[in-house]
Structures are given as C-alpha cells and as structure tokens.
Amino acid sequence: MSRTRALWQEHGLVMQAATDLGRSVPEIGVLWTQAAEIFIEAITRILQRAGVPAGDGPHAAASPARALCWMIERTFYRASQAGDDELEQAAATCLEVWLRTARLV
C-alpha cells in the first residue's frame, strides 16, 4: 500500500487522467484495464496463499481480488485529489481491508 500511495502521490494527475480518459479513449481504457488485470492476478495468488480458496464465485480468491483492485484504484483516485493526508488515510484503510479479506487479522 505504501508503494501505491507513493505512485498516486507522485503521479496522481496522470493516473486520474488515465482513469477519466479510459472511458472515452479506448486505447487508454485497454491499457488501464490490462494493468489492473496484472494486479488482480497477483492479488488472487496472494489471497490463495493466505487460504482464500481458488475457483469461481464471491467466496473464491479471484472475486475479492477484482473488487480489492478496483476499490483501491477508486479510493486512491479520490484521495489523490484531496492531498497527502488523505492518501495516508487511503493507504491505511485499504491495507486494513486487504488484511481482513486475506483473513490475516
């Protein structure tokens, strides 16, 4: 989460633009979605290693991984508009959700 916070802190305007333009410029939307899919796959593997079962459906690792990825994107998008304190809060909150989803707390 600290790396994600740092990326949004340093490149927030570019990342906001990519998010916004992804709907109207198909090439940007494809690239943004492809990047998200890389993270979703990684999150899925981490959740599986933490004991979340593989498979389909809302209780399998892939579904919460997808939700986590897009939740994090949206949370940091909003926080980056408000400043460093909000980015810190976003990082802490997303980490807490992550840990609970992975059943590590």
C-alpha positions in Angstrom: 0.0 0.0 0.0 2.9 2.4 0.7 4.1 1.9 -2.9 0.6 2.5 -4.3 0.3 5.7 -2.1 3.7 6.9 -3.4 2.7 6.3 -7.0 -0.6 8.2 -6.6 1.2 10.9 -4.6 3.8 11.4 -7.4 1.7 10.7 -10.5 -1.8 11.4 -9.3 -2.8 13.8 -12.0 -1.6 11.4 -14.7 -3.3 8.4 -13.1 -6.6 10.4 -12.7 -6.4 11.4 -16.3 -5.9 7.8 -17.4 -8.9 6.7 -15.3 -11.1 9.5 -16.7 -10.0 9.2 -20.3 -10.2 5.4 -20.2 -14.0 5.7 -20.9 -13.7 7.9 -23.9 -10.3 6.9 -25.4 -10.4 3.1 -26.0 -6.7 2.7 -26.1 -6.2 4.2 -22.7 -9.1 2.2 -21.3 -7.5 -1.0 -22.6 -4.1 -0.2 -21.2 -5.5 0.8 -17.8 -7.6 -2.4 -17.6 -4.6 -4.5 -18.7 -2.6 -3.0 -15.9 -5.4 -3.7 -13.4 -5.6 -7.3 -14.6 -1.9 -7.8 -13.7 -2.6 -6.6 -10.2 -5.8 -8.7 -10.0 -3.9 -11.8 -10.8 -1.2 -11.0 -8.2 -3.8 -10.3 -5.6 -5.6 -13.5 -6.4 -2.4 -15.5 -5.9 -1.7 -13.7 -2.6 -5.2 -14.4 -1.3 -4.9 -18.0 -2.3 -1.6 -18.3 -0.4 -3.4 -16.8 2.6 -6.0 -19.5 2.5 -8.8 -18.0 0.4 -10.0 -20.8 -1.9 -9.5 -20.8 -5.7 -12.4 -21.1 -8.0 -15.3 -19.0 -9.2 -17.9 -17.1 -7.2 -17.8 -14.4 -4.5 -16.1 -16.6 -1.9 -13.2 -17.6 -4.1 -10.0 -15.6 -4.3 -10.5 -14.1 -7.8 -13.7 -12.2 -7.0 -12.5 -10.4 -3.9 -9.2 -9.8 -5.7 -11.0 -8.0 -8.5 -13.1 -6.0 -6.0 -10.0 -5.1 -4.0 -8.1 -3.9 -7.1 -10.9 -1.6 -8.3 -11.7 -0.4 -4.7 -8.0 0.5 -4.2 -8.0 2.4 -7.6 -11.1 4.4 -6.8 -10.1 5.1 -3.2 -6.7 6.4 -4.2 -8.2 8.3 -7.1 -10.4 10.2 -4.7 -7.7 10.6 -2.1 -5.2 12.0 -4.5 -7.5 14.9 -5.2 -7.5 15.8 -1.6 -3.8 15.6 -0.7 -1.2 13.8 1.2 -3.2 13.3 4.4 -6.0 11.7 2.5 -3.5 9.5 0.7 -2.1 8.3 4.0 -5.7 7.5 5.2 -6.5 5.7 2.0 -3.4 3.6 2.3 -4.2 2.6 5.9 -7.8 1.9 5.1 -7.1 -0.2 2.0 -4.4 -2.1 3.9 -7.0 -2.9 6.7 -9.5 -4.2 4.1 -6.8 -6.2 2.4 -5.7 -7.9 5.7 -9.3 -8.7 6.6 -10.0 -10.1 3.1 -6.9 -12.3 3.4 -8.1 -13.3 6.8 -4.8 -12.1 8.3 -6.4 -10.0 11.1 
